[in-house]
Amino acid sequence: MIDRLIAFLTRHLDPFLATVVGVLLALGLVVLFSASGESFGRIGNQLANIVIAVTVMWIAANVAPQHLLRFAVPVYVVGLVLLICVPLFGDEAKGAKRWLDLGVTRIQPSELMKIGVPLMLAWYFDRYEAILKLKDYVIGAIVLAVPVLLIAMQPDLGTAILVAAAGFFVLFLAGLSWKVLAAIGIAAAGSLPLLWGMMHDYQRQRVLTLLDPAQDPLGRGYHTIQSTIALGSGGVFGKGWLNGTQARLDFLPERTTDFIFAVYSEEFGLFGNMILLVLFLLVIGRGLYISANASMLFSRLLAGAVTLTFFTYAFVNMGMVSGILPVVGVPLPLISYGGTSAVTLLFGIGILMSIHTHKRLVTT
């Protein structure tokens, strides 16, 4: 009886991915305990978030890619409608409208589009695989641009970047020409003055702060300065668990969420950072392997986009904390406190497991 239950719970789970993800989640709890000032309440909340996220991952792993293909258009359309409703009926907090109150719960539609956009684009390119032309990539760019612009207008630059990255990865993996990519890069560089004028004041200030955080050391530059101090003070082997002064003395802001990497670096040093990077690279490498061996274009594009989006999470957060990228509010994957990002990321991991374990069924 127990053997059957274990077999049922572990079916369609990839042991390699499940092990690495489990180690990352456990490491996240260890760091969170220190970052939260040894708060058992915060740990309990995060454990509840992990249970929900792992359940979502298990469900996603047991949904065959064929069914994901059928849900692609409805998920994208529903997400787009909800995004349109946000500026009309959304709850405003700190000058931004990002949440919708449905009565029984509040949702953030932009999070849905982190999966909805790559799903839709993978469905589109899979459908027209045999006759792909330049116009199909233009249509794909429009499908991507509409939700990204709606999210950026909330404003939510961090989520907009992640959704844009997820969609771009599908376009790239679908075979978008390097010449077109070069032309887009040149056009983007030429439009920087226009984009600068369209940015919100706080967004422009983040860019200026990136260039010189010392211009406002007790204001906008405070996050960057304190996080880089924490990274540098960790040295090679760190100060030891629960011994990080930047966090313990309350110098480091947002230390359980966006800047938890600074807490980790101070306590575990360069050696600990290398271990964390290896764990992230194992997830990314496994995801790319699953993508390369997928049995149909839809699965290949979706697995690639999910994997590279995971990479974007890690790269942007570490770059932000290290002071080489602007502060945009992107959590460190599977380490930062929070339920929304954990559910989104583990849903993506579940999709990777589904694509890998259902491969033979799809082939037949």
ZIHUTA-V372110 format. One record per residue. RES is the residue in three letters. D_CENTER is the distance of its C-alpha to the mean C-alpha in Angstrom with 2 decimals. Layout:
BEGIN
res: (RES:RES)
d_center: (D_CENTER:D_CENTER)
END
This chain:
BEGIN
res: (MET:ILE:ASP:ARG:LEU:ILE:ALA:PHE:LEU:THR:ARG:HIS:LEU:ASP:PRO:PHE:LEU:ALA:THR:VAL:VAL:GLY:VAL:LEU:LEU:ALA:LEU:GLY:LEU:VAL:VAL:LEU:PHE:SER:ALA:SER:GLY:GLU:SER:PHE:GLY:ARG:ILE:GLY:ASN:GLN:LEU:ALA:ASN:ILE:VAL:ILE:ALA:VAL:THR:VAL:MET:TRP:ILE:ALA:ALA:ASN:VAL:ALA:PRO:GLN:HIS:LEU:LEU:ARG:PHE:ALA:VAL:PRO:VAL:TYR:VAL:VAL:GLY:LEU:VAL:LEU:LEU:ILE:CYS:VAL:PRO:LEU:PHE:GLY:ASP:GLU:ALA:LYS:GLY:ALA:LYS:ARG:TRP:LEU:ASP:LEU:GLY:VAL:THR:ARG:ILE:GLN:PRO:SER:GLU:LEU:MET:LYS:ILE:GLY:VAL:PRO:LEU:MET:LEU:ALA:TRP:TYR:PHE:ASP:ARG:TYR:GLU:ALA:ILE:LEU:LYS:LEU:LYS:ASP:TYR:VAL:ILE:GLY:ALA:ILE:VAL:LEU:ALA:VAL:PRO:VAL:LEU:LEU:ILE:ALA:MET:GLN:PRO:ASP:LEU:GLY:THR:ALA:ILE:LEU:VAL:ALA:ALA:ALA:GLY:PHE:PHE:VAL:LEU:PHE:LEU:ALA:GLY:LEU:SER:TRP:LYS:VAL:LEU:ALA:ALA:ILE:GLY:ILE:ALA:ALA:ALA:GLY:SER:LEU:PRO:LEU:LEU:TRP:GLY:MET:MET:HIS:ASP:TYR:GLN:ARG:GLN:ARG:VAL:LEU:THR:LEU:LEU:ASP:PRO:ALA:GLN:ASP:PRO:LEU:GLY:ARG:GLY:TYR:HIS:THR:ILE:GLN:SER:THR:ILE:ALA:LEU:GLY:SER:GLY:GLY:VAL:PHE:GLY:LYS:GLY:TRP:LEU:ASN:GLY:THR:GLN:ALA:ARG:LEU:ASP:PHE:LEU:PRO:GLU:ARG:THR:THR:ASP:PHE:ILE:PHE:ALA:VAL:TYR:SER:GLU:GLU:PHE:GLY:LEU:PHE:GLY:ASN:MET:ILE:LEU:LEU:VAL:LEU:PHE:LEU:LEU:VAL:ILE:GLY:ARG:GLY:LEU:TYR:ILE:SER:ALA:ASN:ALA:SER:MET:LEU:PHE:SER:ARG:LEU:LEU:ALA:GLY:ALA:VAL:THR:LEU:THR:PHE:PHE:THR:TYR:ALA:PHE:VAL:ASN:MET:GLY:MET:VAL:SER:GLY:ILE:LEU:PRO:VAL:VAL:GLY:VAL:PRO:LEU:PRO:LEU:ILE:SER:TYR:GLY:GLY:THR:SER:ALA:VAL:THR:LEU:LEU:PHE:GLY:ILE:GLY:ILE:LEU:MET:SER:ILE:HIS:THR:HIS:LYS:ARG:LEU:VAL:THR:THR)
d_center: (38.31:35.73:35.14:34.48:32.00:30.08:30.23:28.94:25.98:24.98:25.71:23.03:20.96:20.45:22.09:20.47:16.82:17.93:19.68:17.01:14.43:17.40:18.18:14.78:15.00:18.61:17.96:15.57:18.53:20.93:19.22:18.65:22.37:23.35:20.99:22.18:25.79:26.39:25.58:26.09:25.18:21.64:21.44:22.87:20.36:17.45:19.44:19.73:15.98:15.73:18.65:17.17:13.83:16.01:18.33:15.78:14.86:18.64:19.34:16.88:18.45:21.83:21.32:22.70:21.06:24.12:23.22:19.64:21.48:23.68:21.00:19.12:21.39:21.86:18.17:17.70:21.00:20.45:17.11:18.98:21.91:19.97:18.42:22.04:23.22:21.00:23.24:26.27:25.86:22.76:23.10:23.15:22.03:22.25:23.07:20.13:20.08:16.78:18.13:20.70:23.32:24.48:27.18:26.12:22.54:20.13:17.06:14.34:14.60:11.79:9.34:11.62:11.28:7.74:10.01:13.26:13.19:12.72:15.09:17.57:17.64:18.03:20.78:22.48:22.72:23.80:26.46:27.88:27.40:31.13:31.71:28.70:29.89:28.66:28.80:26.23:23.68:24.81:24.28:20.77:20.08:21.54:19.50:16.35:17.97:19.19:16.06:14.48:17.80:18.03:14.76:15.89:19.25:18.21:17.33:13.58:12.83:9.39:8.12:10.68:9.47:6.07:8.52:11.12:9.52:8.94:12.50:13.95:13.18:15.18:17.89:18.17:18.39:20.84:23.19:22.93:25.76:25.42:28.08:26.06:23.03:25.54:27.02:23.72:23.11:26.66:26.41:23.26:25.13:28.18:26.49:25.10:28.08:27.50:23.80:24.87:27.32:24.84:22.42:22.88:24.93:22.27:19.93:22.90:23.69:20.34:21.16:24.69:23.65:21.57:24.84:26.98:25.59:29.20:30.35:29.20:28.83:29.20:27.11:24.18:24.32:24.49:20.83:20.76:24.25:23.82:20.62:22.34:25.44:23.63:22.22:25.69:27.66:26.07:28.04:28.04:28.08:26.95:28.96:28.35:26.46:27.27:29.03:26.61:28.60:25.99:24.28:27.52:29.43:26.82:26.33:22.56:20.77:17.62:18.08:16.50:13.14:12.03:14.94:15.20:15.00:18.26:19.86:19.04:20.41:23.51:24.39:23.70:24.17:23.62:24.50:21.78:19.20:20.46:20.08:16.43:15.86:17.91:15.93:12.64:14.89:16.41:13.32:12.64:16.41:16.87:14.33:16.18:19.41:18.70:17.86:21.06:23.15:22.09:25.23:24.43:22.63:20.39:19.10:18.85:16.84:14.42:14.02:13.63:10.95:8.85:9.74:9.29:5.76:5.36:7.90:6.59:4.28:7.70:9.90:9.26:9.54:12.51:13.96:13.93:15.61:17.94:19.10:18.42:15.83:16.24:14.91:12.27:10.80:7.26:7.42:8.17:6.64:9.60:11.75:11.31:13.38:12.30:12.42:10.14:6.76:8.92:10.27:7.40:6.30:10.08:10.99:9.42:11.34:14.25:14.32:14.68:17.43:19.06:19.32:20.82:23.18:24.36:25.09:28.83:29.08:27.52:29.90:32.91)
END
